[in-house]
Amino acid sequence: YGVNGAGNDNYPAACNDNGAGCKDLIFACSLGPNTTKPSSYITWFQANIACANAGKELLPNAVWQMAASGTPDPGTDNSVCNVASLGTPANTGQLSTCVSSRGVFDMAGNYWEWTAEWISAGGTGIYGGCTTDGCNNAPWPAGYGGDGVWNLRTKAGVNGRPSAVLRGGEWGNGASAGVFAFNANNGPSAWGDTAGFRCGRRR
């Protein structure tokens, strides 16, 4: 069963949300541009195993940033990247303008992408300079496209539970999506219709 293109949480029953039982059941697969929608409804744990089953790994945050470098700022509409299509992800590479200087498609918008990193919350579940639950109060300074920074929600950080870092933004984030968009709102057990993943292999 290939992970790519799953439209809801329909992975094989033996593949648990915590990643147990997923070996040899789900795989990260790379298909040509504009052939299929990327996967969603996948937890960090499942994404991690899907990458491993394909001989790859989730991208570390710094590698994700390097791969995304040069992707045009998406702006507020879909003329560059898929950032204004509520509930409607685009096929991989459908928007030929949404490509990085390294030839990587869709690093801004379409789906948030799990990275390898986890971070820990403080005692209140709030991380860093975020002072309210689920805040987006720390956009980047001028010159960074107005990309958003979402910090921990209490639900992810309760009792010091970790959050897993998502990058890039999704189909409904508008100008807040982009190569500097950073989301630490969700624990690694979260899944939904706005989060996918990206794998890589060391040369």
VMD Tcl script that draws the C-alpha trace (Angstrom):
set ca {
  {0.00 0.00 0.00}
  {1.61 3.26 -1.05}
  {1.26 6.22 1.26}
  {1.13 8.70 -1.60}
  {-2.38 9.90 -2.31}
  {-4.19 8.70 0.81}
  {-7.27 10.90 1.11}
  {-8.12 10.18 4.72}
  {-6.88 8.05 7.60}
  {-7.22 4.89 5.52}
  {-3.88 3.21 6.09}
  {-3.93 -0.56 6.67}
  {-5.47 -1.48 10.02}
  {-2.23 -3.13 11.14}
  {-0.41 0.19 10.71}
  {-1.14 1.98 13.97}
  {-1.03 5.75 14.39}
  {1.99 5.23 16.67}
  {3.91 3.58 13.81}
  {3.78 0.06 15.24}
  {2.93 -2.55 12.64}
  {3.71 -0.22 9.71}
  {6.90 -1.94 8.55}
  {6.51 -3.03 4.92}
  {2.90 -1.74 4.80}
  {3.33 1.92 3.88}
  {5.98 3.57 1.73}
  {7.00 7.03 0.67}
  {6.91 7.10 -3.10}
  {8.02 9.77 -5.53}
  {5.83 10.17 -8.58}
  {6.19 12.51 -11.53}
  {4.84 16.06 -11.43}
  {1.07 16.52 -11.59}
  {0.21 12.82 -11.30}
  {-1.21 12.53 -7.79}
  {-1.93 14.36 -4.57}
  {0.57 13.94 -1.76}
  {-0.48 12.03 1.34}
  {-2.15 13.50 4.38}
  {-3.92 12.17 7.48}
  {-0.62 10.71 8.64}
  {1.03 10.98 12.05}
  {4.70 11.79 12.48}
  {5.25 8.17 13.56}
  {3.65 6.75 10.40}
  {5.51 9.23 8.18}
  {8.79 8.27 9.82}
  {8.18 4.57 9.08}
  {6.95 5.27 5.52}
  {10.25 7.03 4.84}
  {12.28 4.22 6.43}
  {10.42 1.59 4.40}
  {11.58 3.43 1.27}
  {15.20 3.63 2.47}
  {14.83 7.32 3.33}
  {14.21 9.52 6.37}
  {12.16 12.55 7.35}
  {14.09 15.70 6.54}
  {15.80 17.43 9.46}
  {14.61 21.01 9.80}
  {17.86 22.50 8.47}
  {17.82 20.21 5.43}
  {14.16 21.07 4.79}
  {15.08 24.79 4.85}
  {17.94 24.23 2.40}
  {15.72 22.22 0.02}
  {13.05 24.96 0.15}
  {15.47 27.81 -0.54}
  {14.58 29.80 -3.62}
  {10.90 28.86 -3.68}
  {9.06 32.06 -4.63}
  {7.00 33.76 -1.95}
  {3.47 32.45 -2.48}
  {1.58 35.67 -1.79}
  {-2.14 35.47 -1.00}
  {-3.53 33.57 -3.98}
  {-2.71 30.44 -5.99}
  {-0.77 32.12 -8.78}
  {2.56 30.76 -7.44}
  {1.84 28.05 -4.84}
  {-1.33 26.39 -3.51}
  {-2.08 28.60 -0.49}
  {-5.69 29.73 -1.07}
  {-7.70 26.58 -1.89}
  {-9.50 25.69 1.31}
  {-9.73 21.92 1.53}
  {-8.24 21.39 -1.92}
  {-4.63 20.19 -2.13}
  {-2.96 20.32 -5.53}
  {-1.25 17.44 -7.27}
  {2.49 17.28 -6.66}
  {4.17 19.75 -9.01}
  {0.86 20.93 -10.49}
  {1.95 24.55 -10.01}
  {5.20 24.62 -11.96}
  {6.03 28.02 -10.46}
  {6.17 26.60 -6.91}
  {9.65 25.11 -7.17}
  {12.83 25.75 -5.20}
  {16.25 26.59 -6.60}
  {17.09 22.90 -6.06}
  {14.16 21.73 -8.17}
  {11.91 20.67 -5.29}
  {8.16 21.27 -5.75}
  {5.56 22.53 -3.27}
  {7.76 23.54 -0.34}
  {5.30 26.38 0.35}
  {1.60 25.67 0.76}
  {-0.32 22.54 -0.26}
  {0.43 20.60 2.98}
  {2.36 21.26 6.14}
  {5.28 18.81 6.15}
  {6.52 16.84 9.15}
  {10.24 17.26 9.79}
  {12.48 15.07 11.93}
  {12.59 17.49 14.89}
  {10.64 17.36 18.12}
  {10.65 20.19 20.66}
  {9.57 20.29 24.28}
  {7.01 22.64 25.76}
  {7.34 24.60 28.95}
  {5.19 23.89 31.99}
  {2.19 25.61 30.41}
  {2.59 23.98 27.02}
  {3.65 27.28 25.46}
  {6.98 27.44 23.64}
  {9.38 30.36 23.40}
  {7.87 33.82 22.99}
  {4.33 32.59 22.42}
  {2.11 33.95 25.17}
  {-1.27 32.54 24.14}
  {-2.57 29.11 23.23}
  {-1.87 28.29 19.57}
  {-0.60 31.78 18.82}
  {0.76 33.08 15.54}
  {2.25 36.16 17.17}
  {5.75 35.87 15.82}
  {5.83 36.38 12.05}
  {9.26 36.79 10.57}
  {10.73 40.30 10.16}
  {10.53 42.22 6.89}
  {12.14 40.36 4.02}
  {10.75 36.95 4.99}
  {7.47 37.15 3.08}
  {5.21 37.56 6.11}
  {5.48 33.82 6.81}
  {3.83 32.67 10.04}
  {5.19 31.04 13.17}
  {2.74 28.92 15.15}
  {3.86 27.77 18.57}
  {2.64 25.05 20.87}
  {-0.97 24.63 21.79}
  {-1.71 23.45 25.28}
  {-3.01 20.17 23.86}
  {0.40 19.40 22.38}
  {2.37 20.58 25.36}
  {0.26 19.36 28.27}
  {2.44 17.90 31.02}
  {5.50 18.73 28.95}
  {4.63 16.47 26.02}
  {6.65 17.23 22.89}
  {5.59 18.79 19.63}
  {6.87 17.77 16.22}
  {7.88 20.54 13.83}
  {5.90 21.09 10.62}
  {7.11 23.40 7.86}
  {5.89 25.28 4.79}
  {2.21 25.98 5.40}
  {-0.87 24.48 3.79}
  {-3.57 25.12 1.20}
  {-5.41 27.67 3.33}
  {-2.63 29.71 4.96}
  {-2.38 32.42 2.30}
  {0.55 34.79 2.77}
  {1.45 33.10 6.09}
  {2.61 30.02 4.14}
  {6.11 29.97 2.73}
  {9.60 28.62 3.13}
  {9.94 30.23 6.57}
  {6.54 29.09 7.91}
  {7.08 27.13 11.14}
  {4.41 25.20 13.02}
  {4.91 23.67 16.45}
  {1.20 23.40 17.25}
  {0.93 19.64 17.09}
  {2.25 16.61 18.88}
  {3.70 13.81 16.75}
  {0.51 11.80 17.27}
  {-1.60 14.41 15.42}
  {-2.98 13.80 11.93}
  {-5.39 15.58 9.64}
  {-6.12 16.93 6.19}
  {-3.48 19.67 6.29}
  {-0.32 17.71 7.15}
  {1.87 15.50 5.00}
  {5.56 14.72 4.90}
  {8.69 14.68 2.77}
  {11.57 12.22 2.81}
  {15.17 12.37 1.70}
  {18.16 10.10 1.32}
  {21.78 10.93 2.06}
  {24.11 10.66 -0.92}
}
mol new
graphics top color blue
foreach p $ca { graphics top sphere $p radius 0.5 }
foreach p [lrange $ca 0 end-1] q [lrange $ca 1 end] { graphics top cylinder $p $q radius 0.2 }
display resetview
